[in-house]
Amino acid sequence: MKRMRPTTAALRAISAILGVLAMCGACTHNSTTEPSSSSSSTATPPAAPTVTEVFSSTLPVGGFKFYTFNIAASGTVNVTLNSISGPGVPTTVQVGLGIGQPAGSDCSTSQTATASSSTAAPQVTGTFGPGLFCVRVFDVGNLFNPANFTVTIAHP
């Protein structure tokens, strides 16, 4: 009986298969491994607000106003509607308040709330990274006359 030798193509195919198997064997996925005792899992808390900016303007009926500001470090941003007034505008009127990023001639908000100046605490709070952000004040359908407002923005 004559013994046959494998062809070059067959040897290459076997080598390729063995190579893939060797690479797969080197990969492991064990989702139950414990972190090493030398690793630290403490998270850095967000920076507290250290900068205060004041935004004052007149809010038109059915309209909005926004103000841009820069955040230097990741941290907490607090926005407070301090006052709202004007002829025929009760001090308890509610308007929209939001934090976001500028988008052309508007502010695309990621967090919003309906706020009145009767609340002394921040009405919108969030944690944001460094960059250019904005605060948007808008009529939610409660204004019958333009309203003068003041907003405080506290950020890192």
Long-range contacts (C-beta under 8 A, 24 or more apart in sequence): 46-74, 46-75, 46-76, 46-127, 46-156, 47-73, 47-74, 47-75, 47-76, 47-156, 48-75, 48-76, 48-156, 49-75, 49-76, 49-77, 49-78, 49-154, 49-155, 49-156, 50-155, 50-156, 51-154, 51-155, 51-156, 52-152, 52-153, 52-154, 53-152, 53-153, 53-154, 53-155, 54-150, 54-151, 54-152, 54-153, 55-135, 55-137, 55-150, 55-151, 55-152, 55-153, 56-148, 56-149, 56-150, 56-151, 57-137, 57-148, 57-149, 58-86, 58-146, 58-147, 58-148, 58-149, 59-84, 59-95, 59-137, 59-138, 59-139, 59-143, 59-146, 59-147, 59-148, 59-149, 60-139, 60-143, 60-146, 61-139, 61-143, 61-144, 61-145, 61-146, 62-139, 62-141, 62-143, 63-138, 63-139, 64-96, 64-106, 64-107, 64-136, 64-137, 64-138, 64-139, 65-136, 65-137, 65-138, 65-149, 66-102, 66-106, 66-107, 66-134, 66-135, 66-136, 66-137, 67-134, 67-135, 67-151, 67-153, 68-102, 68-107, 68-132, 68-133, 68-134, 69-132, 69-133, 69-134, 69-135, 69-153, 69-155, 70-130, 70-131, 70-132, 70-133, 71-128, 71-129, 71-130, 71-131, 71-133, 71-155, 71-156, 72-130, 72-156, 73-130, 73-156, 74-127, 74-128, 74-129, 74-130, 74-156, 75-127, 75-128, 75-155, 75-156, 76-125, 76-126, 76-127, 76-155, 76-156, 77-125, 77-126, 77-127, 77-128, 77-133, 77-153, 77-154, 77-155, 77-156, 78-122, 78-124, 78-125, 78-152, 78-153, 78-154, 78-155, 79-122, 79-123, 79-124, 79-125, 79-135, 79-151, 79-152, 79-153, 79-154, 80-119, 80-120, 80-121, 80-122, 80-123, 80-151, 80-152, 80-154, 81-115, 81-116, 81-117, 81-119, 81-123, 81-137, 81-149, 81-150, 81-151, 82-117, 82-150, 82-151, 82-152, 83-117, 83-148, 83-149, 83-150, 84-116, 84-117, 84-147, 84-148, 84-149, 84-150, 85-147, 85-148, 85-149, 86-145, 86-146, 86-147, 86-148, 87-145, 88-144, 88-145, 89-143, 89-144, 89-145, 89-146, 89-147, 91-116, 91-117, 91-118, 92-116, 92-117, 92-118, 93-142, 93-143, 93-147, 94-140, 94-142, 95-137, 95-138, 95-139, 95-140, 95-142, 95-143, 95-147, 95-149, 96-136, 96-137, 96-138, 96-139, 96-140, 97-123, 97-124, 97-135, 97-136, 97-137, 97-138, 97-151, 98-124, 98-135, 98-136, 98-138, 99-124, 99-126, 99-128, 99-133, 99-134, 99-135, 99-136, 100-133, 100-134, 100-136, 101-131, 101-132, 101-133, 101-134, 102-132, 102-133, 102-134, 106-136, 107-134, 107-135, 107-136, 109-136, 112-136, 114-140, 117-149, 122-154, 128-155
